[in-house]
Amino acid sequence: MKYNNPIYRSDQPYRNVVVYQYLRDRAGKKGYCWPSIATMAEDIGMSKSTIQRALNDLEKRKYIKRENRWRADGGKTSNLYAILEVK
């Protein structure tokens, strides 16, 4: 099997590659998904702090874009993750 995704050829730590691929697998046709950090940690088998570190790295390196989602009453519900094209 050949893996064409450039993230495999990057210098990303393993945690970043796993979290990025998880988000890509969960994203719809437009490249968005919104799993909680707790859900990601449970599904992937990593700690919440490791997931958070990976998300921060991926956002800083422009692999993903993170936006807060809010309830009508102003409370935070979750993050929306946009998968950016990796070159």
BASE-265994 format. One record per atom (N, C-alpha, C, CB): x, y, z; chain; residue in three letters; residue number from 1. Coordinates in steps of 0.1 Angstrom, whole numbers, always signed. Atoms other than C-alpha are relative to their C-alpha. Glycine has a CB too. Example, Ala and Ser with C-alpha at 12.3 -4.5 7.8 and 13.67 -1.06 7.14 Angstrom:
2
c1, c2, c3, c, r, k
+9, -12, +0, A, ALA, 1
+123, -45, +78, A, ALA, 1
+9, +12, +0, A, ALA, 1
-10, +0, +12, A, ALA, 1
-9, -11, +0, A, SER, 2
+137, -11, +71, A, SER, 2
-8, +11, +8, A, SER, 2
+4, +5, -14, A, SER, 2
END
This chain:
87
c1, c2, c3, c, r, k
+8, -12, +0, A, MET, 1
+0, +0, +0, A, MET, 1
+9, +12, +0, A, MET, 1
-10, +0, +12, A, MET, 1
-8, -12, +0, A, LYS, 2
+14, +34, -9, A, LYS, 2
-8, +11, +7, A, LYS, 2
+3, +4, -15, A, LYS, 2
+6, -11, -7, A, TYR, 3
+7, +64, +13, A, TYR, 3
+4, +13, -6, A, TYR, 3
+4, -1, +15, A, TYR, 3
-3, -12, +7, A, ASN, 4
+5, +96, -7, A, ASN, 4
-1, +12, +8, A, ASN, 4
-8, +1, -12, A, ASN, 4
+1, -12, -8, A, ASN, 5
-3, +120, +21, A, ASN, 5
+13, +5, +4, A, ASN, 5
-9, -3, +12, A, ASN, 5
-13, -6, -3, A, PRO, 6
+25, +144, +25, A, PRO, 6
+4, +0, +15, A, PRO, 6
+1, +14, -4, A, PRO, 6
-3, +0, -14, A, ILE, 7
+22, +142, +63, A, ILE, 7
+9, -11, +4, A, ILE, 7
-13, +0, +9, A, ILE, 7
-8, +12, -3, A, TYR, 8
+39, +108, +62, A, TYR, 8
+15, +3, -4, A, TYR, 8
-5, -12, -8, A, TYR, 8
-13, -4, +5, A, ARG, 9
+69, +125, +45, A, ARG, 9
+6, +12, +8, A, ARG, 9
+1, +2, -15, A, ARG, 9
-4, -12, -8, A, SER, 10
+71, +154, +70, A, SER, 10
+7, -4, +13, A, SER, 10
-13, +8, +4, A, SER, 10
-7, +3, -12, A, ASP, 11
+90, +157, +102, A, ASP, 11
-9, +1, +12, A, ASP, 11
+11, +11, +2, A, ASP, 11
+10, -1, -11, A, GLN, 12
+58, +156, +123, A, GLN, 12
+3, -12, +10, A, GLN, 12
-14, -1, -6, A, GLN, 12
+0, +11, -10, A, PRO, 13
+59, +136, +156, A, PRO, 13
-12, -10, -3, A, PRO, 13
-1, +6, +14, A, PRO, 13
+10, +10, +3, A, TYR, 14
+39, +104, +155, A, TYR, 14
-14, +4, +5, A, TYR, 14
+4, -13, +8, A, TYR, 14
+14, -4, -5, A, ARG, 15
+11, +119, +177, A, ARG, 15
-7, +9, -10, A, ARG, 15
+2, +7, +13, A, ARG, 15
+7, -9, +9, A, ASN, 16
+5, +146, +151, A, ASN, 16
-5, -8, -12, A, ASN, 16
+10, +10, -5, A, ASN, 16
+4, +8, +12, A, VAL, 17
+3, +121, +122, A, VAL, 17
-13, -8, +4, A, VAL, 17
+11, -10, -4, A, VAL, 17
+12, +8, -4, A, VAL, 18
-22, +99, +141, A, VAL, 18
-12, +9, +2, A, VAL, 18
+3, -7, +14, A, VAL, 18
+12, -9, -2, A, VAL, 19
-44, +128, +152, A, VAL, 19
-5, +6, -13, A, VAL, 19
+4, +12, +10, A, VAL, 19
+4, -6, +13, A, TYR, 20
-43, +144, +117, A, TYR, 20
-8, -10, -8, A, TYR, 20
+13, +5, -7, A, TYR, 20
+7, +10, +7, A, GLN, 21
-53, +111, +101, A, GLN, 21
-14, -3, +6, A, GLN, 21
+9, -13, -1, A, GLN, 21
+12, +2, -7, A, TYR, 22
-80, +106, +127, A, TYR, 22
-10, +11, -5, A, TYR, 22
+1, +0, +15, A, TYR, 22
+9, -10, +4, A, LEU, 23
-95, +140, +119, A, LEU, 23
-4, -1, -15, A, LEU, 23
+7, +14, +2, A, LEU, 23
+3, +2, +14, A, ARG, 24
-92, +134, +81, A, ARG, 24
-10, -11, -2, A, ARG, 24
+13, -4, -8, A, ARG, 24
+10, +11, +2, A, ASP, 25
-111, +101, +85, A, ASP, 25
-13, +4, +5, A, ASP, 25
+5, -12, +9, A, ASP, 25
+13, -4, -5, A, ARG, 26
-138, +118, +105, A, ARG, 26
-7, +11, -8, A, ARG, 26
+1, +5, +14, A, ARG, 26
+4, -12, +7, A, ALA, 27
-141, +148, +82, A, ALA, 27
-10, -4, -11, A, ALA, 27
+11, +8, -6, A, ALA, 27
+9, +2, +11, A, GLY, 28
-170, +151, +57, A, GLY, 28
+6, +5, -13, A, GLY, 28
-13, +8, +3, A, GLY, 28
-5, -4, +14, A, LYS, 29
-167, +160, +20, A, LYS, 29
+6, +14, +0, A, LYS, 29
-11, -1, -9, A, LYS, 29
-5, -13, -1, A, LYS, 30
-160, +196, +29, A, LYS, 30
+12, +2, +9, A, LYS, 30
-11, +10, +4, A, LYS, 30
-12, +0, -8, A, GLY, 31
-132, +187, +52, A, GLY, 31
-1, +5, +15, A, GLY, 31
+10, +9, -6, A, GLY, 31
+3, -5, -14, A, TYR, 32
-148, +196, +86, A, TYR, 32
-5, -12, +9, A, TYR, 32
-11, +11, +0, A, TYR, 32
+5, +9, -11, A, CYS, 33
-154, +176, +118, A, CYS, 33
+1, +6, +13, A, CYS, 33
+8, -14, -1, A, CYS, 33
+0, -6, -13, A, TRP, 34
-159, +183, +154, A, TRP, 34
+0, -10, +12, A, TRP, 34
-13, +9, +2, A, TRP, 34
+0, +9, -11, A, PRO, 35
-150, +154, +177, A, PRO, 35
+6, +7, +13, A, PRO, 35
+9, -12, -3, A, PRO, 35
-5, -5, -13, A, SER, 36
-143, +162, +214, A, SER, 36
+14, -5, +2, A, SER, 36
-9, -2, +12, A, SER, 36
-13, +5, -4, A, ILE, 37
-108, +158, +228, A, ILE, 37
-1, -13, +7, A, ILE, 37
+8, +11, +8, A, ILE, 37
+3, +13, -7, A, ALA, 38
-122, +131, +251, A, ALA, 38
-3, -11, -10, A, ALA, 38
-11, +2, +10, A, ALA, 38
+3, +11, +10, A, THR, 39
-136, +112, +221, A, THR, 39
+12, -4, -7, A, THR, 39
-11, +5, -9, A, THR, 39
-13, +3, +8, A, MET, 40
-103, +115, +202, A, MET, 40
+9, -9, +9, A, MET, 40
+7, +13, -4, A, MET, 40
-9, +7, -9, A, ALA, 41
-83, +103, +233, A, ALA, 41
-5, -14, +1, A, ALA, 41
+0, +7, +13, A, ALA, 41
+5, +14, -1, A, GLU, 42
-106, +73, +237, A, GLU, 42
+2, -8, -12, A, GLU, 42
-15, +0, +5, A, GLU, 42
-1, +7, +13, A, ASP, 43
-107, +64, +200, A, ASP, 43
+14, -4, -4, A, ASP, 43
-7, +8, -10, A, ASP, 43
-14, +2, +5, A, ILE, 44
-70, +68, +194, A, ILE, 44
+8, -8, +11, A, ILE, 44
+6, +13, -3, A, ILE, 44
-7, +7, -11, A, GLY, 45
-58, +55, +228, A, GLY, 45
+12, +8, +5, A, GLY, 45
+5, -13, -5, A, GLY, 45
-10, -9, -5, A, MET, 46
-38, +86, +237, A, MET, 46
-6, +8, +11, A, MET, 46
+6, +9, -11, A, MET, 46
+5, -8, -11, A, SER, 47
-41, +109, +267, A, SER, 47
-6, +13, -6, A, SER, 47
+11, +3, +10, A, SER, 47
+6, -13, +4, A, LYS, 48
-61, +141, +264, A, LYS, 48
+11, +11, -2, A, LYS, 48
-10, +5, +10, A, LYS, 48
-10, -10, +1, A, SER, 49
-30, +162, +270, A, SER, 49
+9, -3, -13, A, SER, 49
+9, +0, +12, A, SER, 49
-7, +3, +12, A, THR, 50
-12, +144, +241, A, THR, 50
-8, +4, -12, A, THR, 50
+3, -15, -1, A, THR, 50
+9, -4, +11, A, ILE, 51
-42, +150, +218, A, ILE, 51
+1, +16, -1, A, ILE, 51
-15, -4, +2, A, ILE, 51
+0, -15, -1, A, GLN, 52
-42, +187, +229, A, GLN, 52
+14, +5, -6, A, GLN, 52
-2, +5, +14, A, GLN, 52
-13, -4, +6, A, ARG, 53
-4, +190, +221, A, ARG, 53
+0, -2, -15, A, ARG, 53
+11, -8, +7, A, ARG, 53
+0, +3, +14, A, ALA, 54
-9, +174, +187, A, ALA, 54
-9, +10, -7, A, ALA, 54
-5, -14, -3, A, ALA, 54
+9, -9, +6, A, LEU, 55
-38, +197, +179, A, LEU, 55
+7, +14, -1, A, LEU, 55
-13, +2, +7, A, LEU, 55
-7, -13, +0, A, ASN, 56
-17, +228, +189, A, ASN, 56
+11, +0, -11, A, ASN, 56
+6, +2, +14, A, ASN, 56
-10, +1, +11, A, ASP, 57
+12, +216, +167, A, ASP, 57
-6, +0, -14, A, ASP, 57
+8, -14, +2, A, ASP, 57
+6, +1, +13, A, LEU, 58
-10, +208, +138, A, LEU, 58
-6, +14, -5, A, LEU, 58
-11, -10, -1, A, LEU, 58
+5, -13, +4, A, GLU, 59
-27, +242, +139, A, GLU, 59
+12, +10, -2, A, GLU, 59
-9, +5, +12, A, GLU, 59
-11, -9, +2, A, LYS, 60
+6, +260, +143, A, LYS, 60
+7, -2, -13, A, LYS, 60
+10, -2, +12, A, LYS, 60
-6, +3, +13, A, ARG, 61
+20, +242, +113, A, ARG, 61
-9, +0, -12, A, ARG, 61
+6, -14, +1, A, ARG, 61
+11, -2, +10, A, LYS, 62
-12, +249, +93, A, LYS, 62
-4, -13, -7, A, LYS, 62
+6, +9, -10, A, LYS, 62
+6, +12, +5, A, TYR, 63
-23, +213, +89, A, TYR, 63
-15, +0, +2, A, TYR, 63
+6, -12, +6, A, TYR, 63
+14, -1, -3, A, ILE, 64
-57, +221, +105, A, ILE, 64
-2, +15, +4, A, ILE, 64
-4, -9, +12, A, ILE, 64
+5, -13, -5, A, LYS, 65
-77, +252, +114, A, LYS, 65
-11, -3, +10, A, LYS, 65
-5, +10, -11, A, LYS, 65
+9, +3, -11, A, ARG, 66
-96, +252, +147, A, ARG, 66
-9, +12, +3, A, ARG, 66
+7, -4, +13, A, ARG, 66
+9, -11, -3, A, GLU, 67
-127, +273, +154, A, GLU, 67
-9, -4, +11, A, GLU, 67
-9, +4, -13, A, GLU, 67
+9, +3, -11, A, ASN, 68
-148, +275, +185, A, ASN, 68
-14, +0, -5, A, ASN, 68
+2, +10, +12, A, ASN, 68
+14, +1, +3, A, ARG, 69
-184, +265, +183, A, ARG, 69
-8, +4, +13, A, ARG, 69
-5, -14, -5, A, ARG, 69
+7, -5, -12, A, TRP, 70
-210, +282, +206, A, TRP, 70
-15, -3, -1, A, TRP, 70
+2, +16, +0, A, TRP, 70
+15, +2, -1, A, ARG, 71
-245, +276, +218, A, ARG, 71
-7, +13, -1, A, ARG, 71
-3, -7, +14, A, ARG, 71
+7, -12, +1, A, ALA, 72
-272, +301, +214, A, ALA, 72
+1, +9, +12, A, ALA, 72
-15, -3, -4, A, ALA, 72
-1, -8, -12, A, ASP, 73
-269, +311, +250, A, ASP, 73
+14, +5, +3, A, ASP, 73
-4, -9, +12, A, ASP, 73
-13, -5, -2, A, GLY, 74
-232, +319, +246, A, GLY, 74
+10, -10, +5, A, GLY, 74
+0, +12, +8, A, GLY, 74
-9, +10, -6, A, GLY, 75
-217, +287, +261, A, GLY, 75
+7, -7, -12, A, GLY, 75
-8, -10, +8, A, GLY, 75
-9, +8, +9, A, LYS, 76
-189, +268, +243, A, LYS, 76
-5, -14, -1, A, LYS, 76
+15, +1, +3, A, LYS, 76
+4, +14, +2, A, THR, 77
-199, +235, +228, A, THR, 77
+12, -9, -4, A, THR, 77
-11, -1, -11, A, THR, 77
-11, +8, +5, A, SER, 78
-169, +222, +209, A, SER, 78
+8, +8, -10, A, SER, 78
-6, -13, -7, A, SER, 78
-9, -6, +11, A, ASN, 79
-142, +229, +183, A, ASN, 79
-4, -6, -13, A, ASN, 79
+15, -2, +3, A, ASN, 79
+2, +5, +14, A, LEU, 80
-148, +227, +146, A, LEU, 80
+14, -1, -6, A, LEU, 80
-9, +10, -8, A, LEU, 80
-13, +2, +6, A, TYR, 81
-117, +213, +128, A, TYR, 81
-1, +0, -15, A, TYR, 81
+7, -13, +5, A, TYR, 81
-1, +0, +15, A, ALA, 82
-110, +222, +92, A, ALA, 82
+13, -6, -4, A, ALA, 82
-2, +15, -5, A, ALA, 82
-11, +7, +5, A, ILE, 83
-86, +199, +74, A, ILE, 83
+6, +9, -11, A, ILE, 83
-2, -14, -4, A, ILE, 83
-6, -9, +10, A, LEU, 84
-62, +221, +54, A, LEU, 84
+8, -9, -10, A, LEU, 84
+9, +11, +6, A, LEU, 84
-8, +8, +10, A, GLU, 85
-45, +208, +22, A, GLU, 85
+15, +1, +4, A, GLU, 85
-2, +6, -14, A, GLU, 85
-14, +1, -4, A, VAL, 86
-10, +196, +31, A, VAL, 86
+8, -1, -13, A, VAL, 86
+3, -12, +9, A, VAL, 86
-8, +1, +12, A, LYS, 87
+16, +202, +4, A, LYS, 87
+14, -4, +3, A, LYS, 87
+1, +14, -7, A, LYS, 87
END
